[in-house]
Structure formats: C-alpha cells, structure tokens
Amino acid sequence: MANLFVRQSQTTTRWMLIRRLNIWTLLLSLPALLTVLILFIYPLLFGLDQSFRSGARGEGDWTLQNYEKFFGDSRQVDTIWTTFQIALPVTFFSVALSVPLAYFMRRGIKFERLITTILILPITLGTVMVAQAMLNYFGPRGWFNQFLQSIGLIDAPLRLTHNFLGVEIALFIQGFPFAFLLILGYMSGISSDLERASQMLGASQWQTFWRIILPLTIPGIATAFCLSFVANFSVFPSANLLGQPTGETRVISIAAYQAAYIENNRPFGTAIALIMGLIEFAVIMLVLWFSRKMARGATLGGGKGV
C-alpha cells in the first residue's frame, strides 16, 4: 500500500508539472531555441568533428594530428602567449579605469551626456575606421608625432603603430566603452540607502566604497572583464592593421586564419579556433569562480567592519 501511495503521489506531481507548462510559452521560445541550434550548436559540433579529421577538407579519418601539429610547433604555441600579452593588459586597464569613473558617475554628474556620447562614439566607428584613424594620427608621419616634433619634445617620431602598443590602444578605444557602460549600469542599480546607512554608522566615503559598493559590484566587474577579455583575446582586424601579423603580433586568431585560408587546411584552422575557444572558456570559468569567492569574502568582511 505504501508503494502504491508513493507511485500515485509521483504521478500526480508529474501531471501538475505538465499542467503548469504553458504551451504558448514553449511555442514562443521555439524560435530562440532553433536560432541557438542553427547558429551555435550545429557549427560547434561540425567544427569539433572537422578538427579531428585528416585531409585538407576534413575528408579523412578521425585523428589527433591537428592538435599534435599545433602543440608540436613552438611558433604556433607562442601565439597563445602573444595573445595573452595583448588581451590581458587591455582588459585589466579597461576594467580598472571603468570602476572609479562609474563610481563618480553613478548618481549623475555635470556634462554626463557629453561624456557618455564621447565614450560611445568609438563604438559607432567600427574597427577599420578606428585603425585608419590611428594610422593617420599616431603613425610616424601622423598629426601626433608632427605636433610633438614641432614643439621640440621629440627628435624622431614615436613608434606607436605596427607593434603591441598600437594594437592595445585600438582595443582599448573599442572595448573601454562596453566595460564602462556595463559597470556603470550595475553600480547605478545599488541602492543609495546602503551608502547613507554606512555613513550614519561612521564609515568614510572610502570605507563605504571598499566594503559595500565594490563587493556588490564584483559580479558586474567580472561580467565586464569576461566580455572584454573574449573580445580582446579573439582580436583579428586590429592585429592585422595596426600590428605585425607575421611578426610580434601574430595572435592565435591569425594563426587559425592562415591555417584555414592560406595553407588551405581547414581542419587544422578549426582545431586552432577551438583551442582559442577553450582557453577563453577556461579564463571565464576562473574569473567567475574567483569573483564569486571574492564577493562572498568581501561582503562578510564589509558586514563585520561597517
């Protein structure tokens, strides 16, 4: 009898769950599911299969030779370190600069619309236009070097393009607005009552920021960091236009492009692209784990100290 009662209870629970499912909700979500399946799931599975195939077009048998070829070539492996050297400094600097700026702008300041417009403007220009503008402005014969030479600050033009610095400047110009707007939106959502309560308890403005505002903003900072890192780590146009694609700024995305479309070895290029994606995924998981641990510890510390 007890088993029969348990089975009847389980059956009743299942029917209740089925009734709660709205058929119209499922139908409305179907286009989104199909879009994800067509544009992400299928290409990912197809690329994964291609990366383990031999032959220039992936017509051969399954093999690990593409991955062995990449990790067995020091020039290919070096592209990972090169990409980290470009992506990490820009990402850290963009997020670090966004936090104090968002803190002072979270309640609105004078000329806020003008500042926001200036920050958003690079997004509307596009990668190629930003690169072309940088070549005209920061190039050896650009306006910036001509101005410095005209006032006698330098004798020879500064090398600000076709190197690491040029690529990092371009990435910062394009990526900083996204990081700033994300952190500003997250920080603006924090209730001002928490700040007033902290000040009423005797905390200074710095203590309020460090023990209340910053811990509550850590999830937003982590999100901005992850999105900025993915965009910077997958850099391709800026590394070509403002760097040295066959030299010091040969990043992993350029290695994937060269393998697939210059060497005409698409399985090898797909393998490199998947390696790039796995590295990005690993960094994102590490940042999210660290931010969750840091936010928990900082919140407990703030609760005890304030």
PAFINU-511326 format. One record per residue (C-alpha): residue in one letter; x, y, z. Coordinates in nm, 4 decimals. Layout:
N
<site rolum="A" c1="X" c2="Y" c3="Z"/>
...
***
This chain:
306
<site rolum="M" c1="0.0000" c2="0.0000" c3="0.0000"/>
<site rolum="A" c1="0.2820" c2="0.2360" c3="0.0847"/>
<site rolum="N" c1="0.4486" c2="0.1790" c3="-0.2539"/>
<site rolum="L" c1="0.1189" c2="0.2328" c3="-0.4327"/>
<site rolum="F" c1="0.0660" c2="0.5588" c3="-0.2471"/>
<site rolum="V" c1="0.4164" c2="0.6789" c3="-0.3390"/>
<site rolum="R" c1="0.3608" c2="0.5958" c3="-0.7067"/>
<site rolum="Q" c1="0.0270" c2="0.7748" c3="-0.7131"/>
<site rolum="S" c1="0.1860" c2="1.0774" c3="-0.5477"/>
<site rolum="Q" c1="0.4694" c2="1.0826" c3="-0.8034"/>
<site rolum="T" c1="0.2204" c2="1.0522" c3="-1.0910"/>
<site rolum="T" c1="0.0119" c2="1.3366" c3="-0.9517"/>
<site rolum="T" c1="0.3200" c2="1.5550" c3="-0.9182"/>
<site rolum="R" c1="0.4218" c2="1.4900" c3="-1.2783"/>
<site rolum="W" c1="0.0761" c2="1.5811" c3="-1.4077"/>
<site rolum="M" c1="0.0815" c2="1.9000" c3="-1.2023"/>
<site rolum="L" c1="0.4171" c2="1.9973" c3="-1.3562"/>
<site rolum="I" c1="0.2888" c2="1.9231" c3="-1.7064"/>
<site rolum="R" c1="-0.0183" c2="2.1372" c3="-1.6475"/>
<site rolum="R" c1="0.1965" c2="2.4253" c3="-1.5320"/>
<site rolum="L" c1="0.3818" c2="2.4243" c3="-1.8640"/>
<site rolum="N" c1="0.2252" c2="2.6811" c3="-2.0883"/>
<site rolum="I" c1="0.2131" c2="2.5620" c3="-2.4470"/>
<site rolum="W" c1="0.2290" c2="2.9193" c3="-2.5715"/>
<site rolum="T" c1="0.5452" c2="2.9816" c3="-2.3708"/>
<site rolum="L" c1="0.7069" c2="2.6813" c3="-2.5367"/>
<site rolum="L" c1="0.5980" c2="2.7962" c3="-2.8814"/>
<site rolum="L" c1="0.7295" c2="3.1486" c3="-2.8242"/>
<site rolum="S" c1="1.0667" c2="3.0142" c3="-2.7086"/>
<site rolum="L" c1="1.0941" c2="2.7771" c3="-3.0058"/>
<site rolum="P" c1="1.2409" c2="3.0391" c3="-3.2488"/>
<site rolum="A" c1="1.5122" c2="3.1252" c3="-2.9949"/>
<site rolum="L" c1="1.5938" c2="2.7571" c3="-2.9450"/>
<site rolum="L" c1="1.6118" c2="2.6983" c3="-3.3203"/>
<site rolum="T" c1="1.8354" c2="3.0038" c3="-3.3639"/>
<site rolum="V" c1="2.0764" c2="2.8772" c3="-3.0985"/>
<site rolum="L" c1="2.0720" c2="2.5308" c3="-3.2538"/>
<site rolum="I" c1="2.1386" c2="2.6554" c3="-3.6081"/>
<site rolum="L" c1="2.3869" c2="2.9337" c3="-3.5330"/>
<site rolum="F" c1="2.5770" c2="2.7855" c3="-3.2393"/>
<site rolum="I" c1="2.5187" c2="2.4190" c3="-3.1546"/>
<site rolum="Y" c1="2.5420" c2="2.2784" c3="-3.5086"/>
<site rolum="P" c1="2.8502" c2="2.4851" c3="-3.6121"/>
<site rolum="L" c1="3.0205" c2="2.3879" c3="-3.2859"/>
<site rolum="L" c1="2.9583" c2="2.0169" c3="-3.3372"/>
<site rolum="F" c1="3.0530" c2="2.0400" c3="-3.7055"/>
<site rolum="G" c1="3.3763" c2="2.2248" c3="-3.6216"/>
<site rolum="L" c1="3.4578" c2="1.9761" c3="-3.3471"/>
<site rolum="D" c1="3.4197" c2="1.6907" c3="-3.5939"/>
<site rolum="Q" c1="3.6316" c2="1.8711" c3="-3.8545"/>
<site rolum="S" c1="3.9128" c2="1.9394" c3="-3.6075"/>
<site rolum="F" c1="3.9610" c2="1.5654" c3="-3.5552"/>
<site rolum="R" c1="3.9656" c2="1.4851" c3="-3.9274"/>
<site rolum="S" c1="4.2648" c2="1.4408" c3="-4.1541"/>
<site rolum="G" c1="4.2961" c2="1.5830" c3="-4.5011"/>
<site rolum="A" c1="4.2782" c2="1.9407" c3="-4.6219"/>
<site rolum="R" c1="3.8977" c2="1.9358" c3="-4.6369"/>
<site rolum="G" c1="3.8373" c2="1.7033" c3="-4.3448"/>
<site rolum="E" c1="3.7587" c2="1.4079" c3="-4.5669"/>
<site rolum="G" c1="3.9899" c2="1.1698" c3="-4.3814"/>
<site rolum="D" c1="3.9529" c2="0.9531" c3="-4.0733"/>
<site rolum="W" c1="3.9449" c2="1.0708" c3="-3.7161"/>
<site rolum="T" c1="4.2856" c2="1.1610" c3="-3.5792"/>
<site rolum="L" c1="4.4630" c2="1.3848" c3="-3.3278"/>
<site rolum="Q" c1="4.7205" c2="1.5044" c3="-3.5781"/>
<site rolum="N" c1="4.5815" c2="1.8615" c3="-3.5984"/>
<site rolum="Y" c1="4.6179" c2="1.9140" c3="-3.2251"/>
<site rolum="E" c1="4.9544" c2="1.7367" c3="-3.2219"/>
<site rolum="K" c1="5.0665" c2="1.9615" c3="-3.5070"/>
<site rolum="F" c1="4.9699" c2="2.2750" c3="-3.3165"/>
<site rolum="F" c1="5.1233" c2="2.1847" c3="-2.9815"/>
<site rolum="G" c1="5.4276" c2="2.0332" c3="-3.1522"/>
<site rolum="D" c1="5.5110" c2="2.3623" c3="-3.3272"/>
<site rolum="S" c1="5.6621" c2="2.6196" c3="-3.0918"/>
<site rolum="R" c1="5.5731" c2="2.9019" c3="-3.3318"/>
<site rolum="Q" c1="5.2061" c2="2.8074" c3="-3.3089"/>
<site rolum="V" c1="5.2130" c2="2.7668" c3="-2.9300"/>
<site rolum="D" c1="5.3778" c2="3.1082" c3="-2.8965"/>
<site rolum="T" c1="5.0639" c2="3.2655" c3="-3.0436"/>
<site rolum="I" c1="4.8800" c2="3.1786" c3="-2.7195"/>
<site rolum="W" c1="5.1289" c2="3.3742" c3="-2.5080"/>
<site rolum="T" c1="5.1305" c2="3.6582" c3="-2.7601"/>
<site rolum="T" c1="4.7518" c2="3.6839" c3="-2.7465"/>
<site rolum="F" c1="4.7568" c2="3.6873" c3="-2.3653"/>
<site rolum="Q" c1="5.0189" c2="3.9630" c3="-2.3731"/>
<site rolum="I" c1="4.7863" c2="4.1759" c3="-2.5832"/>
<site rolum="A" c1="4.4485" c2="4.0874" c3="-2.4320"/>
<site rolum="L" c1="4.5146" c2="4.0828" c3="-2.0564"/>
<site rolum="P" c1="4.6715" c2="4.4301" c3="-2.0113"/>
<site rolum="V" c1="4.3959" c2="4.5982" c3="-2.2143"/>
<site rolum="T" c1="4.1246" c2="4.4099" c3="-2.0270"/>
<site rolum="F" c1="4.2672" c2="4.4890" c3="-1.6839"/>
<site rolum="F" c1="4.3208" c2="4.8548" c3="-1.7722"/>
<site rolum="S" c1="3.9715" c2="4.8965" c3="-1.9206"/>
<site rolum="V" c1="3.8025" c2="4.7458" c3="-1.6145"/>
<site rolum="A" c1="4.0292" c2="4.9255" c3="-1.3651"/>
<site rolum="L" c1="3.9581" c2="5.2616" c3="-1.5284"/>
<site rolum="S" c1="3.5854" c2="5.1913" c3="-1.5581"/>
<site rolum="V" c1="3.5319" c2="5.1253" c3="-1.1862"/>
<site rolum="P" c1="3.6261" c2="5.4705" c3="-1.0453"/>
<site rolum="L" c1="3.4702" c2="5.6503" c3="-1.3406"/>
<site rolum="A" c1="3.1440" c2="5.4593" c3="-1.2979"/>
<site rolum="Y" c1="3.1523" c2="5.5257" c3="-0.9221"/>
<site rolum="F" c1="3.1648" c2="5.9024" c3="-0.9691"/>
<site rolum="M" c1="2.9063" c2="5.8975" c3="-1.2492"/>
<site rolum="R" c1="2.6572" c2="5.6556" c3="-1.0921"/>
<site rolum="R" c1="2.4384" c2="5.9346" c3="-0.9487"/>
<site rolum="G" c1="2.4858" c2="6.1732" c3="-1.2412"/>
<site rolum="I" c1="2.7422" c2="6.4493" c3="-1.2905"/>
<site rolum="K" c1="2.7735" c2="6.7664" c3="-1.4919"/>
<site rolum="F" c1="2.8176" c2="6.7116" c3="-1.8681"/>
<site rolum="E" c1="2.7212" c2="6.3460" c3="-1.8226"/>
<site rolum="R" c1="2.5526" c2="6.3260" c3="-2.1640"/>
<site rolum="L" c1="2.8558" c2="6.4763" c3="-2.3355"/>
<site rolum="I" c1="3.0930" c2="6.2350" c3="-2.1620"/>
<site rolum="T" c1="2.8700" c2="5.9379" c3="-2.2445"/>
<site rolum="T" c1="2.8490" c2="6.0471" c3="-2.6100"/>
<site rolum="I" c1="3.2281" c2="6.0731" c3="-2.6334"/>
<site rolum="L" c1="3.2646" c2="5.7255" c3="-2.4829"/>
<site rolum="I" c1="3.0070" c2="5.5675" c3="-2.7133"/>
<site rolum="L" c1="3.1401" c2="5.7352" c3="-3.0299"/>
<site rolum="P" c1="3.4234" c2="5.4799" c3="-3.0932"/>
<site rolum="I" c1="3.1644" c2="5.2001" c3="-3.0921"/>
<site rolum="T" c1="2.9858" c2="5.3581" c3="-3.3879"/>
<site rolum="L" c1="3.3046" c2="5.3993" c3="-3.5936"/>
<site rolum="G" c1="3.3948" c2="5.0340" c3="-3.6333"/>
<site rolum="T" c1="3.7272" c2="4.8539" c3="-3.6184"/>
<site rolum="V" c1="3.8572" c2="4.9504" c3="-3.9627"/>
<site rolum="M" c1="3.7803" c2="5.3202" c3="-3.9243"/>
<site rolum="V" c1="3.9442" c2="5.3315" c3="-3.5803"/>
<site rolum="A" c1="4.2519" c2="5.1615" c3="-3.7217"/>
<site rolum="Q" c1="4.2697" c2="5.4022" c3="-4.0158"/>
<site rolum="A" c1="4.2292" c2="5.7000" c3="-3.7836"/>
<site rolum="M" c1="4.5073" c2="5.5702" c3="-3.5615"/>
<site rolum="L" c1="4.7411" c2="5.5269" c3="-3.8569"/>
<site rolum="N" c1="4.6764" c2="5.8870" c3="-3.9594"/>
<site rolum="Y" c1="4.7073" c2="6.0215" c3="-3.6055"/>
<site rolum="F" c1="4.9675" c2="5.8028" c3="-3.4309"/>
<site rolum="G" c1="5.1683" c2="5.6969" c3="-3.7377"/>
<site rolum="P" c1="5.5295" c2="5.8097" c3="-3.7945"/>
<site rolum="R" c1="5.4027" c2="6.0994" c3="-4.0069"/>
<site rolum="G" c1="5.0786" c2="6.1399" c3="-3.8162"/>
<site rolum="W" c1="4.9469" c2="6.4528" c3="-3.6505"/>
<site rolum="F" c1="5.0534" c2="6.3430" c3="-3.3028"/>
<site rolum="N" c1="5.4200" c2="6.2923" c3="-3.3915"/>
<site rolum="Q" c1="5.4266" c2="6.6073" c3="-3.6039"/>
<site rolum="F" c1="5.2917" c2="6.8101" c3="-3.3127"/>
<site rolum="L" c1="5.5463" c2="6.6702" c3="-3.0670"/>
<site rolum="Q" c1="5.8288" c2="6.7377" c3="-3.3114"/>
<site rolum="S" c1="5.7056" c2="7.0902" c3="-3.3833"/>
<site rolum="I" c1="5.7199" c2="7.1868" c3="-3.0151"/>
<site rolum="G" c1="6.0593" c2="7.0205" c3="-2.9701"/>
<site rolum="L" c1="5.9600" c2="6.7383" c3="-2.7322"/>
<site rolum="I" c1="6.0962" c2="6.4639" c3="-2.9590"/>
<site rolum="D" c1="6.3538" c2="6.4490" c3="-3.2357"/>
<site rolum="A" c1="6.2363" c2="6.1279" c3="-3.4050"/>
<site rolum="P" c1="5.8785" c2="6.0006" c3="-3.4427"/>
<site rolum="L" c1="5.7484" c2="5.7729" c3="-3.1692"/>
<site rolum="R" c1="5.6661" c2="5.4179" c3="-3.2773"/>
<site rolum="L" c1="5.3002" c2="5.3917" c3="-3.1772"/>
<site rolum="T" c1="5.1686" c2="5.1688" c3="-3.4565"/>
<site rolum="H" c1="5.2576" c2="4.8319" c3="-3.6114"/>
<site rolum="N" c1="5.3510" c2="4.6933" c3="-3.2711"/>
<site rolum="F" c1="5.1980" c2="4.5736" c3="-2.9444"/>
<site rolum="L" c1="5.1191" c2="4.9250" c3="-2.8296"/>
<site rolum="G" c1="4.9234" c2="5.0142" c3="-3.1418"/>
<site rolum="V" c1="4.7040" c2="4.7042" c3="-3.1154"/>
<site rolum="E" c1="4.6428" c2="4.7622" c3="-2.7443"/>
<site rolum="I" c1="4.5455" c2="5.1269" c3="-2.7985"/>
<site rolum="A" c1="4.2953" c2="5.0242" c3="-3.0668"/>
<site rolum="L" c1="4.1477" c2="4.7527" c3="-2.8457"/>
<site rolum="F" c1="4.1158" c2="4.9960" c3="-2.5563"/>
<site rolum="I" c1="3.9402" c2="5.2572" c3="-2.7704"/>
<site rolum="Q" c1="3.6902" c2="4.9988" c3="-2.8936"/>
<site rolum="G" c1="3.6448" c2="4.7967" c3="-2.5733"/>
<site rolum="F" c1="3.6525" c2="5.0516" c3="-2.2937"/>
<site rolum="P" c1="3.3002" c2="5.1905" c3="-2.3642"/>
<site rolum="F" c1="3.1460" c2="4.8433" c3="-2.3266"/>
<site rolum="A" c1="3.3241" c2="4.7770" c3="-1.9960"/>
<site rolum="F" c1="3.2359" c2="5.1221" c3="-1.8632"/>
<site rolum="L" c1="2.8673" c2="5.1038" c3="-1.9569"/>
<site rolum="L" c1="2.8318" c2="4.7547" c3="-1.8084"/>
<site rolum="I" c1="2.9905" c2="4.8518" c3="-1.4769"/>
<site rolum="L" c1="2.8037" c2="5.1840" c3="-1.4669"/>
<site rolum="G" c1="2.4707" c2="5.0103" c3="-1.5174"/>
<site rolum="Y" c1="2.5496" c2="4.7563" c3="-1.2468"/>
<site rolum="M" c1="2.6791" c2="5.0145" c3="-0.9996"/>
<site rolum="S" c1="2.3873" c2="5.2518" c3="-1.0620"/>
<site rolum="G" c1="2.1483" c2="4.9776" c3="-0.9508"/>
<site rolum="I" c1="2.2939" c2="4.9694" c3="-0.5979"/>
<site rolum="S" c1="2.0557" c2="5.1369" c3="-0.3554"/>
<site rolum="S" c1="2.1745" c2="5.4708" c3="-0.2191"/>
<site rolum="D" c1="2.0188" c2="5.3745" c3="0.1174"/>
<site rolum="L" c1="2.3142" c2="5.1416" c3="0.1764"/>
<site rolum="E" c1="2.5577" c2="5.4296" c3="0.1389"/>
<site rolum="R" c1="2.3585" c2="5.6544" c3="0.3693"/>
<site rolum="A" c1="2.3323" c2="5.3799" c3="0.6295"/>
<site rolum="S" c1="2.7058" c2="5.3219" c3="0.6105"/>
<site rolum="Q" c1="2.7820" c2="5.6901" c3="0.6600"/>
<site rolum="M" c1="2.5374" c2="5.7106" c3="0.9512"/>
<site rolum="L" c1="2.7329" c2="5.4292" c3="1.1172"/>
<site rolum="G" c1="3.0507" c2="5.6363" c3="1.0887"/>
<site rolum="A" c1="3.2126" c2="5.4932" c3="0.7766"/>
<site rolum="S" c1="3.4070" c2="5.7246" c3="0.5491"/>
<site rolum="Q" c1="3.3409" c2="5.7513" c3="0.1768"/>
<site rolum="W" c1="3.6415" c2="5.5306" c3="0.1048"/>
<site rolum="Q" c1="3.5272" c2="5.2660" c3="0.3552"/>
<site rolum="T" c1="3.1779" c2="5.2725" c3="0.2057"/>
<site rolum="F" c1="3.3183" c2="5.2189" c3="-0.1423"/>
<site rolum="W" c1="3.5619" c2="4.9468" c3="-0.0390"/>
<site rolum="R" c1="3.3315" c2="4.7493" c3="0.1914"/>
<site rolum="I" c1="2.9887" c2="4.7988" c3="0.0334"/>
<site rolum="I" c1="2.9908" c2="4.9385" c3="-0.3211"/>
<site rolum="L" c1="3.2836" c2="4.7365" c3="-0.4565"/>
<site rolum="P" c1="3.1738" c2="4.3962" c3="-0.3171"/>
<site rolum="L" c1="2.8242" c2="4.4476" c3="-0.4575"/>
<site rolum="T" c1="2.9742" c2="4.5463" c3="-0.7946"/>
<site rolum="I" c1="3.2071" c2="4.2458" c3="-0.8216"/>
<site rolum="P" c1="2.9596" c2="4.0347" c3="-1.0288"/>
<site rolum="G" c1="2.9267" c2="4.3235" c3="-1.2762"/>
<site rolum="I" c1="3.3025" c2="4.3728" c3="-1.2845"/>
<site rolum="A" c1="3.3503" c2="4.0011" c3="-1.3522"/>
<site rolum="T" c1="3.0973" c2="4.0126" c3="-1.6369"/>
<site rolum="A" c1="3.2646" c2="4.3182" c3="-1.7907"/>
<site rolum="F" c1="3.6060" c2="4.1528" c3="-1.7551"/>
<site rolum="C" c1="3.4908" c2="3.8308" c3="-1.9242"/>
<site rolum="L" c1="3.3252" c2="4.0074" c3="-2.2181"/>
<site rolum="S" c1="3.6219" c2="4.2407" c3="-2.2655"/>
<site rolum="F" c1="3.8699" c2="3.9536" c3="-2.2442"/>
<site rolum="V" c1="3.6841" c2="3.7446" c3="-2.5037"/>
<site rolum="A" c1="3.6724" c2="4.0422" c3="-2.7432"/>
<site rolum="N" c1="4.0409" c2="4.1213" c3="-2.6887"/>
<site rolum="F" c1="4.1612" c2="3.7604" c3="-2.6981"/>
<site rolum="S" c1="3.9889" c2="3.6999" c3="-3.0317"/>
<site rolum="V" c1="4.1477" c2="4.0116" c3="-3.1825"/>
<site rolum="F" c1="4.1985" c2="3.9878" c3="-3.5572"/>
<site rolum="P" c1="4.1449" c2="4.3134" c3="-3.7564"/>
<site rolum="S" c1="4.3435" c2="4.5350" c3="-3.5183"/>
<site rolum="A" c1="4.6311" c2="4.2863" c3="-3.5045"/>
<site rolum="N" c1="4.6431" c2="4.2906" c3="-3.8862"/>
<site rolum="L" c1="4.6003" c2="4.6637" c3="-3.9463"/>
<site rolum="L" c1="4.7927" c2="4.8089" c3="-3.6523"/>
<site rolum="G" c1="5.0317" c2="4.5274" c3="-3.5679"/>
<site rolum="Q" c1="5.2697" c2="4.2901" c3="-3.7409"/>
<site rolum="P" c1="5.0590" c2="3.9849" c3="-3.8375"/>
<site rolum="T" c1="5.3668" c2="3.7876" c3="-3.9412"/>
<site rolum="G" c1="5.5803" c2="3.9116" c3="-3.6541"/>
<site rolum="E" c1="5.5353" c2="4.0172" c3="-3.2943"/>
<site rolum="T" c1="5.1546" c2="4.0495" c3="-3.3070"/>
<site rolum="R" c1="5.0832" c2="3.7132" c3="-3.4679"/>
<site rolum="V" c1="4.7963" c2="3.6162" c3="-3.2388"/>
<site rolum="I" c1="4.6137" c2="3.2847" c3="-3.2311"/>
<site rolum="S" c1="4.3243" c2="3.4099" c3="-3.4462"/>
<site rolum="I" c1="4.5714" c2="3.4995" c3="-3.7218"/>
<site rolum="A" c1="4.7256" c2="3.1525" c3="-3.6904"/>
<site rolum="A" c1="4.3798" c2="2.9977" c3="-3.7368"/>
<site rolum="Y" c1="4.3092" c2="3.2163" c3="-4.0406"/>
<site rolum="Q" c1="4.6429" c2="3.1375" c3="-4.2025"/>
<site rolum="A" c1="4.5975" c2="2.7644" c3="-4.1477"/>
<site rolum="A" c1="4.2450" c2="2.7586" c3="-4.2887"/>
<site rolum="Y" c1="4.2625" c2="3.0037" c3="-4.5793"/>
<site rolum="I" c1="4.6288" c2="3.0488" c3="-4.6696"/>
<site rolum="E" c1="4.7534" c2="2.6935" c3="-4.6127"/>
<site rolum="N" c1="4.4081" c2="2.5630" c3="-4.7181"/>
<site rolum="N" c1="4.3956" c2="2.3259" c3="-4.4219"/>
<site rolum="R" c1="4.0534" c2="2.3884" c3="-4.2708"/>
<site rolum="P" c1="4.0604" c2="2.1069" c3="-4.0118"/>
<site rolum="F" c1="4.3860" c2="2.2465" c3="-3.8734"/>
<site rolum="G" c1="4.2449" c2="2.6003" c3="-3.8683"/>
<site rolum="T" c1="3.9308" c2="2.4744" c3="-3.6964"/>
<site rolum="A" c1="4.1426" c2="2.2972" c3="-3.4340"/>
<site rolum="I" c1="4.3269" c2="2.6224" c3="-3.3604"/>
<site rolum="A" c1="3.9984" c2="2.8107" c3="-3.3349"/>
<site rolum="L" c1="3.8635" c2="2.5527" c3="-3.0889"/>
<site rolum="I" c1="4.1802" c2="2.5781" c3="-2.8813"/>
<site rolum="M" c1="4.1258" c2="2.9537" c3="-2.8685"/>
<site rolum="G" c1="3.7665" c2="2.8995" c3="-2.7573"/>
<site rolum="L" c1="3.8687" c2="2.6520" c3="-2.4862"/>
<site rolum="I" c1="4.1238" c2="2.8986" c3="-2.3483"/>
<site rolum="E" c1="3.8610" c2="3.1727" c3="-2.3373"/>
<site rolum="F" c1="3.6153" c2="2.9371" c3="-2.1660"/>
<site rolum="A" c1="3.8761" c2="2.8375" c3="-1.9068"/>
<site rolum="V" c1="3.9583" c2="3.2012" c3="-1.8274"/>
<site rolum="I" c1="3.5873" c2="3.2884" c3="-1.7974"/>
<site rolum="M" c1="3.5265" c2="2.9988" c3="-1.5565"/>
<site rolum="L" c1="3.8300" c2="3.1000" c3="-1.3499"/>
<site rolum="V" c1="3.7197" c2="3.4648" c3="-1.3311"/>
<site rolum="L" c1="3.3617" c2="3.3736" c3="-1.2363"/>
<site rolum="W" c1="3.4821" c2="3.1336" c3="-0.9686"/>
<site rolum="F" c1="3.7258" c2="3.3883" c3="-0.8284"/>
<site rolum="S" c1="3.4676" c2="3.6688" c3="-0.8351"/>
<site rolum="R" c1="3.2120" c2="3.4541" c3="-0.6510"/>
<site rolum="K" c1="3.4671" c2="3.3654" c3="-0.3846"/>
<site rolum="M" c1="3.5934" c2="3.7223" c3="-0.3582"/>
<site rolum="A" c1="3.2449" c2="3.8746" c3="-0.3421"/>
<site rolum="R" c1="3.1450" c2="3.6354" c3="-0.0627"/>
<site rolum="G" c1="3.4550" c2="3.7098" c3="0.1434"/>
<site rolum="A" c1="3.4423" c2="4.0843" c3="0.0827"/>
<site rolum="T" c1="3.0737" c2="4.1017" c3="0.1753"/>
<site rolum="L" c1="3.1347" c2="3.9177" c3="0.5019"/>
<site rolum="G" c1="3.4274" c2="4.1441" c3="0.5773"/>
<site rolum="G" c1="3.2235" c2="4.4526" c3="0.4965"/>
<site rolum="G" c1="2.9404" c2="4.3358" c3="0.7154"/>
<site rolum="K" c1="3.1716" c2="4.2976" c3="1.0125"/>
<site rolum="G" c1="3.3681" c2="4.6142" c3="0.9601"/>
<site rolum="V" c1="3.0976" c2="4.8688" c3="0.8885"/>
***
